[in-house]
Amino acid sequence: RAVPLNPAGARSCHPYNPKKKPKKETRKMSAPAAPAAPAAPAAGLSATSLYCGDLDSNCTEAQLYELFSTIGPVVSIRVCRDLITRRSLGYAYVNFQQGADAARAIDVLNFNVVNGKPIRIMYSQRDPALRKSGVGNIFIKNLDKEIDNKALYDTFSQFGNIVSAKVAADGQGVSKGYGFVQFAEQEAAQQAIDKVNGMLLNDKQVYVGPFQRRGERGGGPTTFNNVYVKNLHESVDEDKLKEVFGAVGKLTSVVIMKDGEGKSKGFGFVCFEESEAASEAVEKLDGYDKIEDKAWVVCRAQKKAEREAELKAKFDAERRERLEKMAGANLYIKNLEDTVDDAKLRELFAEFGTITSCRVMRDASGASRGSAFVAFSSADEATRAVTEMNGKMAGTKPLYVALAQRKEDRRMRLQAQFAQRAVASGGMPGMPYGMPPPGVPGAMYYGQPPPGVMGPPQPQPGFGFQPIMPPGPGRPMGPGGPMQYANMPMPQRGGMPGQRGRGGRGGAQGGRGARGQNMRGFNQNMPPAPPAPNYPPAPEAPMSAVEQLAAQLPNASADQQRMLLGEALYPLVDSIEPASSAKITGMLLEMDQSEVLHLIEDSKALSDKVQEAVTVLKAAAAEDA
């Protein structure tokens, strides 16, 4: 089903103007008959392995096997799927026993409809370097909407062996007006460019050229042909645009965008034949106001993605500038009464200076969240407001007033504070509880009970016990060496590191112990004990559970942080709402780390959040029903 190729009067790569169609000649080109035998695969392609693309998301291996087995014996079929969701990626690989069967499958089954979508079949190219090289790949634009993959394939098959042919389409399957054809040989691709570029396909002049990657393409702010015009009056039509822009240079097309009723939307596009004329039009006609006193906006036409990226960069820059300008002038207020609204909040802070913005934060139902933001015109005014209003009673509650911080800055500050508390209380941030800091021997050992917790009796010099001394010079550990500790209580569980019950290896005595020896009566023969070493005192106050958790978070990965917070949060949530504790815990873990730590520490805040989550879950369940 080849599309007839009509030579246009003027062969040009510029956009085709539908208002002025080139005069057609009576001579037409048509695709030759299909080749008698299937073409052999190009060099580097597998002769028996096929790539099957453009598959419907519900297409299965069984459906493909039923289709391809009509050609010949099929060795294997695999539909490629996402590793996590197991949804089809839209393509599959089919392996035949014989290369002739694979070639015949391409010739017979290519563009067959499966589940309402025509599939695209070609030889499998496993080498990504060859697949992405672009050799033999051409680009066609200004295609008629009725031209599909098969029509494109049939039209260009007269120039050589085609590896792949595809027309770009949107989500509804409607053609975007351009496509790609990849030939097995570069010579065939060049011949197609020479013969088809500028020809008419379905009465539309097409452009055919070598395919270029996005980074290799020309264009940009300095070289463009298409101009965007907006702020047009309703009386301005396409003829008026041609008159105004035609004075600058030769035009190839002019269009004004209209709505469903045929009324102008107030903007349009003008395409010049030469990029220099387009640049000149932007310089001369931007701000043109000779029609109904409306100043035109004339600029380079941009793609949607490019325009969005430019606007995003612009808004980000404005936001950063605004934040820098408001640094130290924006206040965060919390612990507000539910009756306080924007007007009352402005009244509370009006005496300290000029307020540029004032807002009480509310939830989806409009109820106050108890927090707000107030921005002053200068940092001095904000500082005075913090000094005088922080802790001041507003109604029945004392206000909390502080300088507003970005979420990232606030999280870093809280983590630093928890780490400093950990160091001040004798621990080190990121280290498990009970491990001694580097360079401080004996300060705290793993397995030793925290300060203030009763443990096994410890030997005290001068009360019938001998101090435990590690082996060293002057303290040989020979027969009878361990006997100097005969009167020390020997705890069965939770003792010193390395003890494994009675007579275990690696105990604090430094040997195997003295099994079977009589230990009574040795105190009389023991040598005088040396003075006890001066170990640093143990910390006076233990770290709280939240401080220990916060000290471990900075040195943990993202997954480890989520696990640590979840292990601490889940039991608390389960005690409040056991029916949905797992779901609610997952919802709360999506919050900021500092807020999760606050919930772990504050049972009232946690209870409120859990009830809020329960409400959300019930609402979602009601919508699903």
C-alpha positions as CSV (number, residue, x, y, z in Angstrom):
1,R,0.0,0.0,0.0
2,A,2.6,2.5,-1.1
3,V,1.7,6.2,-1.2
4,P,2.1,7.8,-4.7
5,L,5.0,10.2,-4.9
6,N,4.3,13.3,-6.8
7,P,7.2,15.6,-7.6
8,A,6.5,19.1,-6.4
9,G,7.2,22.2,-8.5
10,A,9.9,23.4,-6.1
11,R,11.9,20.9,-4.1
12,S,12.6,22.5,-0.7
13,C,13.1,21.5,2.9
14,H,11.2,24.5,4.1
15,P,7.7,24.0,5.7
16,Y,5.0,23.6,3.0
17,N,2.3,26.3,2.8
18,P,-1.1,24.7,2.3
19,K,-2.4,28.0,0.9
20,K,-0.1,27.8,-2.1
21,K,0.3,24.2,-3.1
22,P,2.9,23.5,-5.7
23,K,1.6,22.6,-9.1
24,K,1.4,18.9,-9.5
25,E,2.8,17.1,-12.5
26,T,1.0,14.2,-14.2
27,R,3.9,11.9,-13.7
28,K,3.6,9.8,-10.5
29,M,5.9,7.5,-8.7
30,S,4.5,4.3,-7.1
31,A,6.1,1.6,-5.0
32,P,7.1,-1.5,-6.9
33,A,5.6,-4.9,-6.3
34,A,6.7,-6.8,-3.2
35,P,10.0,-8.7,-3.6
36,A,9.7,-12.3,-4.6
37,A,11.8,-13.5,-1.7
38,P,12.3,-12.1,1.8
39,A,15.4,-9.9,2.2
40,A,18.3,-11.4,4.2
41,P,19.3,-9.8,7.5
42,A,21.9,-7.1,7.4
43,A,25.4,-7.6,8.8
44,G,25.3,-7.7,12.6
45,L,21.7,-8.8,12.9
46,S,20.6,-12.2,14.1
47,A,19.1,-14.3,11.3
48,T,16.7,-16.2,13.6
49,S,15.9,-13.7,16.4
50,L,13.1,-11.1,15.8
51,Y,12.2,-7.9,17.7
52,C,8.4,-7.4,17.9
53,G,7.4,-3.8,18.9
54,D,4.4,-1.6,19.4
55,L,2.6,-4.3,21.4
56,D,-0.6,-3.7,23.3
57,S,0.0,-3.8,27.1
58,N,-2.2,-6.9,27.4
59,C,-0.5,-8.9,24.7
60,T,0.8,-12.2,26.0
61,E,3.4,-14.8,24.9
62,A,0.5,-17.2,24.1
63,Q,-1.0,-14.8,21.6
64,L,2.3,-14.2,19.9
65,Y,3.1,-17.9,19.8
66,E,-0.3,-18.6,18.2
67,L,0.6,-15.9,15.5
68,F,4.2,-16.7,14.8
69,S,3.8,-20.5,14.9
70,T,1.8,-20.3,11.6
71,I,5.1,-19.4,9.9
72,G,7.4,-22.1,11.3
73,P,8.8,-23.8,14.5
74,V,9.2,-21.2,17.3
75,V,12.0,-21.8,19.8
76,S,11.0,-19.2,22.4
77,I,9.0,-16.0,22.9
78,R,9.5,-13.5,25.6
79,V,7.5,-10.4,26.3
80,C,9.7,-7.9,28.2
81,R,8.2,-6.7,31.4
82,D,8.9,-4.3,34.2
83,L,10.8,-6.0,37.1
84,I,8.6,-4.5,39.8
85,T,5.1,-4.1,38.3
86,R,5.4,-6.9,35.8
87,R,3.6,-4.8,33.2
88,S,4.5,-5.2,29.6
89,L,7.1,-2.8,28.2
90,G,5.4,-3.0,24.7
91,Y,8.0,-5.2,22.9
92,A,9.0,-8.9,22.7
93,Y,11.6,-11.2,21.2
94,V,10.7,-14.2,19.1
95,N,13.3,-16.9,18.2
96,F,12.8,-19.3,15.2
97,Q,14.7,-22.5,14.5
98,Q,15.3,-21.5,10.8
99,G,16.5,-18.1,9.5
100,A,14.1,-18.5,6.5
101,D,11.1,-18.6,8.8
102,A,12.2,-15.4,10.6
103,A,12.6,-13.6,7.2
104,R,9.1,-14.9,6.1
105,A,7.6,-13.7,9.4
106,I,8.8,-10.2,8.7
107,D,7.4,-10.3,5.2
108,V,4.0,-11.8,6.1
109,L,3.3,-10.7,9.7
110,N,4.7,-7.2,9.8
111,F,2.0,-4.7,10.7
112,N,-0.5,-7.4,11.6
113,V,-3.1,-6.2,14.1
114,V,-2.9,-7.8,17.6
115,N,-5.3,-6.6,20.3
116,G,-6.2,-3.6,18.1
117,K,-2.7,-2.4,17.4
118,P,-0.5,-3.1,14.4
119,I,2.8,-4.8,15.5
120,R,6.2,-3.9,14.1
121,I,8.6,-6.7,13.4
122,M,12.3,-6.5,12.5
123,Y,15.5,-8.4,13.1
124,S,16.9,-8.2,16.6
125,Q,20.0,-6.0,17.0
126,R,21.7,-6.9,20.3
127,D,24.6,-4.5,19.9
128,P,23.5,-1.1,21.3
129,A,26.4,0.7,19.6
130,L,25.1,-0.4,16.2
131,R,21.5,0.2,17.2
132,K,22.2,3.8,18.2
133,S,24.7,4.6,15.5
134,G,22.0,6.2,13.2
135,V,23.5,4.6,10.1
136,G,20.9,4.3,7.4
137,N,18.3,6.2,9.5
138,I,16.2,8.9,7.9
139,F,13.6,11.4,9.2
140,I,10.4,12.3,7.4
141,K,8.1,15.2,8.4
142,N,5.0,16.9,7.2
143,L,3.3,13.5,6.7
144,D,-0.4,13.3,6.1
145,K,-2.3,12.0,9.1
146,E,-3.6,9.0,7.1
147,I,-0.1,7.6,6.5
148,D,0.6,4.8,9.0
149,N,3.6,2.5,9.6
150,K,2.7,0.1,6.7
151,A,2.2,2.8,4.2
152,L,5.5,4.4,5.2
153,Y,7.2,1.0,4.9
154,D,5.7,0.2,1.5
155,T,6.5,3.7,0.1
156,F,10.3,3.5,1.0
157,S,10.8,-0.2,0.4
158,Q,11.6,0.5,-3.3
159,F,15.0,2.1,-2.3
160,G,16.4,-0.9,-0.3
161,N,16.1,-3.3,2.6
162,I,14.2,-1.6,5.4
163,V,15.1,-2.5,9.0
164,S,12.4,-0.5,10.6
165,A,9.7,2.0,9.7
166,K,7.6,3.9,12.2
167,V,5.2,6.9,12.3
168,A,5.3,8.8,15.6
169,A,1.8,8.9,17.2
170,D,0.3,10.3,20.4
171,G,-1.4,8.4,23.2
172,Q,-4.6,8.0,21.2
173,G,-2.7,6.6,18.2
174,V,-3.1,9.7,16.0
175,S,-0.1,10.5,13.8
176,K,2.1,13.4,14.8
177,G,3.0,14.1,11.2
178,Y,6.5,12.7,11.2
179,G,8.2,9.3,11.1
180,F,11.5,7.4,10.8
181,V,12.8,4.8,8.4
182,Q,16.0,2.9,8.9
183,F,17.6,1.1,6.0
184,A,20.1,-1.7,6.2
185,E,22.5,0.3,4.0
186,Q,23.5,3.9,4.1
187,E,23.4,4.1,0.3
188,A,19.7,3.2,0.3
189,A,19.0,5.9,2.9
190,Q,20.8,8.5,0.8
191,Q,18.9,7.4,-2.3
192,A,15.6,7.8,-0.5
193,I,16.6,11.3,0.6
194,D,17.6,12.3,-2.9
195,K,14.4,10.9,-4.5
196,V,11.7,11.7,-2.0
197,N,12.7,15.0,-0.3
198,G,10.3,17.7,-1.6
199,M,7.9,15.2,-3.2
200,L,4.1,15.2,-2.5
201,L,2.7,12.4,-0.4
202,N,-1.1,12.6,-0.3
203,D,-0.9,16.1,-1.6
204,K,1.5,17.2,1.2
205,Q,5.1,18.2,0.4
206,V,7.4,16.2,2.7
207,Y,10.8,16.8,4.0
208,V,13.2,13.8,4.1
209,G,16.7,14.1,5.6
210,P,19.2,12.2,7.7
211,F,18.2,11.5,11.3
212,Q,19.9,13.6,13.9
213,R,19.9,13.2,17.7
214,R,18.5,16.0,19.7
215,G,21.9,17.2,20.8
216,E,23.2,17.2,17.2
217,R,20.4,19.2,15.8
218,G,20.7,22.8,14.7
219,G,18.4,25.5,15.7
220,G,18.3,27.5,18.9
221,P,18.0,31.2,19.8
222,T,20.4,32.2,17.0
223,T,19.1,30.0,14.1
224,F,15.3,29.7,13.8
225,N,12.7,30.1,11.1
226,N,9.4,29.9,13.0
227,V,8.2,33.0,14.9
228,Y,5.5,33.1,17.5
229,V,3.1,36.2,17.7
230,K,0.6,36.8,20.5
231,N,-1.6,39.6,21.9
232,L,-3.3,39.9,18.5
233,H,-6.6,41.8,18.2
234,E,-9.7,39.8,17.0
235,S,-9.7,41.8,13.8
236,V,-6.2,40.6,12.8
237,D,-6.4,37.8,10.3
238,E,-3.7,35.8,8.4
239,D,-3.7,38.3,5.5
240,K,-2.8,41.1,7.9
241,L,0.1,39.0,9.3
242,K,1.4,38.3,5.8
243,E,1.3,42.0,5.0
244,V,3.2,43.0,8.2
245,F,5.8,40.2,8.3
246,G,6.1,39.9,4.5
247,A,7.9,43.2,4.5
248,V,10.7,41.7,6.5
249,G,11.3,38.5,4.4
250,K,9.9,35.7,2.3
251,L,7.3,33.7,4.2
252,T,6.5,30.0,3.8
253,S,3.4,29.8,6.1
254,V,1.2,31.9,8.3
255,V,-1.5,30.7,10.7
256,I,-3.6,32.2,13.4
257,M,-4.9,29.7,16.0
258,K,-8.7,29.6,16.4
259,D,-11.1,28.0,18.8
260,G,-14.0,25.6,18.0
261,E,-16.2,28.5,16.8
262,G,-13.6,29.9,14.4
263,K,-12.7,32.9,16.6
264,S,-9.1,34.0,16.9
265,K,-7.3,32.9,20.1
266,G,-5.1,36.0,19.9
267,F,-1.9,34.3,18.8
268,G,-0.3,32.6,15.7
269,F,2.8,31.5,14.0
270,V,4.8,32.9,11.0
271,C,7.4,30.8,9.3
272,F,10.2,32.5,7.2
273,E,12.2,30.9,4.5
274,E,15.4,32.2,5.9
275,S,16.5,32.3,9.6
276,E,18.0,35.8,9.2
277,A,14.6,37.2,8.2
278,A,13.0,35.5,11.3
279,S,15.6,37.1,13.6
280,E,15.1,40.5,12.0
281,A,11.3,40.2,12.4
282,V,11.7,39.5,16.2
283,E,13.9,42.5,16.6
284,K,11.8,44.9,14.5
285,L,8.2,43.8,15.2
286,D,8.3,42.9,18.9
287,G,6.1,45.5,20.5
288,Y,4.3,46.5,17.3
289,D,1.2,48.5,18.3
290,K,-0.3,50.0,15.2
291,I,-3.4,47.9,15.2
292,E,-6.0,48.7,17.9
293,D,-3.2,49.9,20.2
294,K,-2.4,46.4,21.3
295,A,1.4,45.7,21.5
296,W,2.3,42.5,19.8
297,V,4.7,40.0,21.4
298,V,7.0,38.6,18.8
299,C,9.5,35.9,19.7
300,R,11.1,32.7,18.6
301,A,8.6,29.8,18.5
302,Q,9.5,27.2,21.1
303,K,8.5,23.6,21.8
304,K,6.4,23.0,24.9
305,A,9.2,21.2,26.8
306,E,11.7,24.0,26.0
307,R,9.2,26.7,27.0
308,E,8.4,24.9,30.3
309,A,12.1,24.5,31.1
310,E,12.7,28.2,30.5
311,L,9.8,29.3,32.6
312,K,10.8,26.9,35.4
313,A,14.3,28.4,35.4
314,K,12.8,31.9,35.4
315,F,10.4,31.2,38.3
316,D,13.2,29.4,40.3
317,A,15.4,32.4,39.9
318,E,12.6,34.7,41.0
319,R,11.9,32.5,44.0
320,R,15.6,32.5,45.1
321,E,15.7,36.2,44.7
322,R,12.5,36.6,46.8
323,L,13.9,34.2,49.5
324,E,17.2,36.1,49.6
325,K,15.3,39.4,49.9
326,M,13.0,38.0,52.7
327,A,15.8,36.3,54.5
328,G,15.4,37.1,58.2
329,A,12.1,38.9,57.6
330,N,9.7,35.9,57.4
331,L,8.4,34.6,60.7
332,Y,6.9,31.2,61.6
333,I,4.2,31.2,64.3
334,K,2.6,28.1,65.9
335,N,0.4,27.2,68.9
336,L,-2.3,29.5,67.6
337,E,-5.9,29.2,68.8
338,D,-8.4,27.8,66.3
339,T,-10.3,31.1,66.3
340,V,-7.3,33.1,65.0
341,D,-7.6,34.1,61.3
342,D,-5.5,36.2,59.0
343,A,-7.0,39.5,60.2
344,K,-6.5,38.8,63.9
345,L,-2.9,37.6,63.1
346,R,-2.2,40.8,61.3
347,E,-3.6,42.8,64.2
348,L,-1.3,41.0,66.6
349,F,1.9,41.8,64.7
350,A,1.0,45.1,63.1
351,E,2.7,47.2,65.8
352,F,6.2,45.9,64.8
353,G,6.3,47.2,61.3
354,T,5.0,46.9,57.7
355,I,3.5,43.4,57.1
356,T,3.9,42.3,53.4
357,S,2.0,39.0,53.8
358,C,0.2,37.2,56.6
359,R,-1.4,33.8,56.4
360,V,-2.8,31.2,58.8
361,M,-2.3,27.6,57.5
362,R,-5.4,25.5,57.1
363,D,-6.2,21.9,56.2
364,A,-8.4,20.7,53.3
365,S,-11.6,21.3,55.3
366,G,-10.6,24.9,56.2
367,A,-9.8,24.3,59.8
368,S,-6.8,26.1,61.3
369,R,-3.6,24.0,61.7
370,G,-2.5,26.2,64.6
371,S,0.5,27.6,62.6
372,A,1.0,30.7,60.4
373,F,3.6,32.8,58.5
374,V,4.1,36.6,58.8
375,A,6.5,38.5,56.5
376,F,7.8,41.9,57.3
377,S,9.4,44.5,55.0
378,S,12.7,44.3,56.9
379,A,14.7,41.9,59.0
380,D,14.9,44.4,61.9
381,E,11.1,44.5,62.2
382,A,11.0,40.7,62.2
383,T,13.7,40.5,64.9
384,R,11.8,42.9,67.1
385,A,8.6,40.8,66.6
386,V,10.4,37.6,67.6
387,T,11.9,39.2,70.7
388,E,8.6,40.6,72.0
389,M,6.0,38.0,70.8
390,N,7.8,34.7,71.4
391,G,6.1,33.2,74.5
392,K,3.5,35.9,74.7
393,M,0.0,34.8,75.6
394,A,-2.5,35.1,72.7
395,G,-5.8,34.1,74.2
396,T,-5.2,31.0,76.3
397,K,-2.0,29.8,74.6
398,P,1.6,31.1,74.6
399,L,2.8,31.8,71.1
400,Y,5.9,30.2,69.5
401,V,7.5,32.8,67.2
402,A,10.8,32.2,65.3
403,L,12.4,33.0,62.0
404,A,10.9,30.8,59.2
405,Q,13.3,28.2,57.7
406,R,13.2,26.0,54.7
407,K,12.3,22.3,55.4
408,E,15.8,21.1,54.5
409,D,17.5,23.7,56.7
410,R,15.3,22.9,59.6
411,R,16.0,19.1,59.3
412,M,19.8,19.7,59.2
413,R,19.6,22.0,62.3
414,L,17.6,19.4,64.3
415,Q,20.0,16.7,63.3
416,A,22.9,18.8,64.4
417,Q,21.2,19.6,67.7
418,F,20.6,15.9,68.5
419,A,24.2,15.0,67.6
420,Q,25.5,17.7,69.9
421,R,23.3,16.4,72.7
422,A,24.6,12.9,72.1
423,V,28.2,14.1,72.4
424,A,27.5,16.2,75.5
425,S,26.0,13.2,77.2
426,G,29.0,11.1,76.7
427,G,28.0,9.3,73.5
428,M,29.1,9.8,69.9
429,P,26.7,10.5,67.0
430,G,26.2,7.5,64.7
431,M,27.6,4.9,67.2
432,P,25.5,2.2,68.9
433,Y,24.7,2.7,72.5
434,G,27.4,1.2,74.9
435,M,30.3,1.5,72.5
436,P,33.3,3.5,73.9
437,P,34.4,6.6,72.0
438,P,37.8,6.2,70.3
439,G,40.7,6.9,72.6
440,V,38.7,6.5,75.8
441,P,39.3,2.9,77.1
442,G,36.8,1.5,79.5
443,A,34.3,4.3,79.3
444,M,31.4,2.1,78.3
445,Y,31.4,-1.4,77.0
446,Y,28.8,-3.2,75.0
447,G,26.7,-5.2,77.4
448,Q,27.3,-2.9,80.4
449,P,24.0,-1.7,81.9
450,P,23.3,2.0,81.4
451,P,24.0,4.4,84.3
452,G,21.3,4.2,87.0
453,V,20.3,0.6,86.1
454,M,21.2,-2.1,88.7
455,G,23.5,-4.7,87.4
456,P,25.6,-7.5,88.8
457,P,27.6,-6.6,92.0
458,Q,30.9,-5.1,91.0
459,P,34.1,-5.7,93.0
460,Q,35.1,-2.8,95.3
461,P,38.6,-2.4,96.6
462,G,38.9,-2.8,100.4
463,F,35.7,-4.8,100.9
464,G,37.0,-8.4,100.4
465,F,37.2,-8.2,96.7
466,Q,40.2,-7.8,94.5
467,P,40.1,-5.4,91.6
468,I,40.2,-6.9,88.1
469,M,43.5,-6.2,86.4
470,P,44.2,-7.1,82.8
471,P,47.3,-9.3,82.2
472,G,50.4,-7.3,81.4
473,P,54.0,-6.9,82.4
474,G,54.6,-8.0,86.0
475,R,51.2,-9.8,86.0
476,P,51.9,-13.2,84.5
477,M,49.0,-15.4,83.9
478,G,50.3,-18.8,84.8
479,P,48.9,-21.6,87.0
480,G,47.1,-20.1,89.9
481,G,47.0,-16.7,88.1
482,P,43.2,-16.7,87.8
483,M,42.8,-17.6,91.5
484,Q,43.2,-14.0,92.6
485,Y,39.6,-13.5,91.5
486,A,38.2,-16.3,93.4
487,N,35.9,-14.3,95.7
488,M,34.5,-12.1,92.8
489,P,30.8,-12.9,92.0
490,M,30.5,-14.7,88.6
491,P,27.3,-13.6,86.9
492,Q,25.8,-16.3,84.7
493,R,24.2,-14.0,82.1
494,G,25.0,-10.5,81.0
495,G,28.5,-10.6,82.4
496,M,31.7,-9.3,80.9
497,P,32.4,-9.6,77.2
498,G,33.6,-13.0,76.1
499,Q,32.3,-15.0,79.1
500,R,30.3,-18.1,78.0
501,G,29.0,-19.5,81.2
502,R,31.4,-21.2,83.6
503,G,35.0,-21.5,82.5
504,G,34.3,-20.0,79.0
505,R,37.0,-18.8,76.7
506,G,38.2,-15.2,76.5
507,G,36.9,-14.0,79.8
508,A,38.1,-11.0,81.7
509,Q,40.7,-13.3,83.5
510,G,42.5,-13.8,80.2
511,G,42.5,-17.6,80.2
512,R,40.4,-20.7,80.1
513,G,39.6,-20.4,83.8
514,A,40.5,-23.1,86.4
515,R,38.0,-25.9,86.1
516,G,38.2,-28.5,88.8
517,Q,40.5,-26.5,91.1
518,N,39.5,-25.8,94.7
519,M,39.1,-22.1,95.1
520,R,38.7,-21.8,98.8
521,G,41.5,-20.5,100.9
522,F,43.5,-18.7,98.3
523,N,42.8,-15.2,99.6
524,Q,45.3,-15.6,102.3
525,N,48.1,-16.3,99.9
526,M,47.3,-13.6,97.3
527,P,49.9,-10.8,96.7
528,P,48.8,-7.2,97.5
529,A,46.7,-5.8,94.8
530,P,48.0,-2.8,92.9
531,P,45.9,0.4,93.0
532,A,42.9,0.5,90.7
533,P,43.4,2.4,87.4
534,N,41.7,5.8,87.1
535,Y,39.0,5.2,84.5
536,P,36.9,8.1,83.3
537,P,33.5,8.3,85.1
538,A,30.5,6.9,83.4
539,P,28.0,9.4,82.0
540,E,25.7,10.9,84.6
541,A,22.5,11.0,82.5
542,P,21.5,8.5,79.8
543,M,20.4,9.6,76.3
544,S,16.7,9.5,75.6
545,A,15.4,7.0,73.0
546,V,14.7,9.8,70.5
547,E,18.2,11.3,71.0
548,Q,19.8,7.9,70.3
549,L,17.6,7.5,67.2
550,A,18.4,10.9,65.9
551,A,22.2,10.4,66.5
552,Q,22.0,7.2,64.3
553,L,20.2,8.8,61.4
554,P,22.9,11.0,59.8
555,N,25.2,8.0,59.2
556,A,22.5,5.7,57.9
557,S,21.4,5.3,54.3
558,A,17.9,6.3,53.2
559,D,16.5,2.8,53.5
560,Q,18.2,2.3,56.9
561,Q,16.7,5.6,58.1
562,R,13.2,4.6,57.1
563,M,13.7,1.2,58.9
564,L,15.0,2.8,62.1
565,L,12.1,5.3,62.2
566,G,9.6,2.6,61.3
567,E,10.8,0.3,64.1
568,A,10.4,3.1,66.6
569,L,7.1,4.4,65.3
570,Y,5.1,1.2,64.6
571,P,4.6,0.1,68.2
572,L,3.4,3.5,69.2
573,V,0.9,3.6,66.3
574,D,-0.2,0.0,66.9
575,S,-1.1,0.9,70.5
576,I,-3.4,3.7,69.2
577,E,-4.9,2.2,66.1
578,P,-4.1,-1.5,65.8
579,A,-6.5,-2.2,62.9
580,S,-4.5,0.0,60.4
581,S,-1.2,0.4,62.1
582,A,0.9,-0.7,59.1
583,K,-0.8,1.6,56.7
584,I,-0.7,4.6,59.0
585,T,3.0,4.0,59.9
586,G,3.8,4.0,56.2
587,M,1.8,7.3,55.7
588,L,3.6,8.9,58.7
589,L,7.0,7.9,57.4
590,E,6.4,10.0,54.3
591,M,6.7,13.1,56.5
592,D,9.9,15.0,57.3
593,Q,12.3,13.2,59.6
594,S,12.2,15.9,62.2
595,E,8.4,15.7,62.3
596,V,8.5,11.9,62.7
597,L,11.0,12.3,65.6
598,H,8.6,14.8,67.2
599,L,5.7,12.4,66.8
600,I,7.8,9.6,68.5
601,E,8.6,12.0,71.4
602,D,5.1,13.6,71.7
603,S,2.3,11.1,72.3
604,K,-0.4,13.8,72.0
605,A,0.9,15.0,68.5
606,L,1.1,11.3,67.4
607,S,-2.4,10.6,68.5
608,D,-3.7,13.6,66.5
609,K,-1.8,12.5,63.4
610,V,-3.1,9.0,63.7
611,Q,-6.7,10.2,63.9
612,E,-6.1,12.4,60.9
613,A,-4.7,9.4,58.9
614,V,-7.7,7.3,59.9
615,T,-10.0,10.0,58.6
616,V,-8.1,10.0,55.3
617,L,-8.2,6.2,55.0
618,K,-12.0,6.2,55.6
619,A,-12.5,8.9,53.0
620,A,-10.5,6.9,50.5
621,A,-12.4,3.7,51.3
622,A,-15.7,5.6,50.8
623,E,-14.6,6.9,47.3
624,D,-13.6,3.4,46.2
625,A,-17.0,2.0,47.3
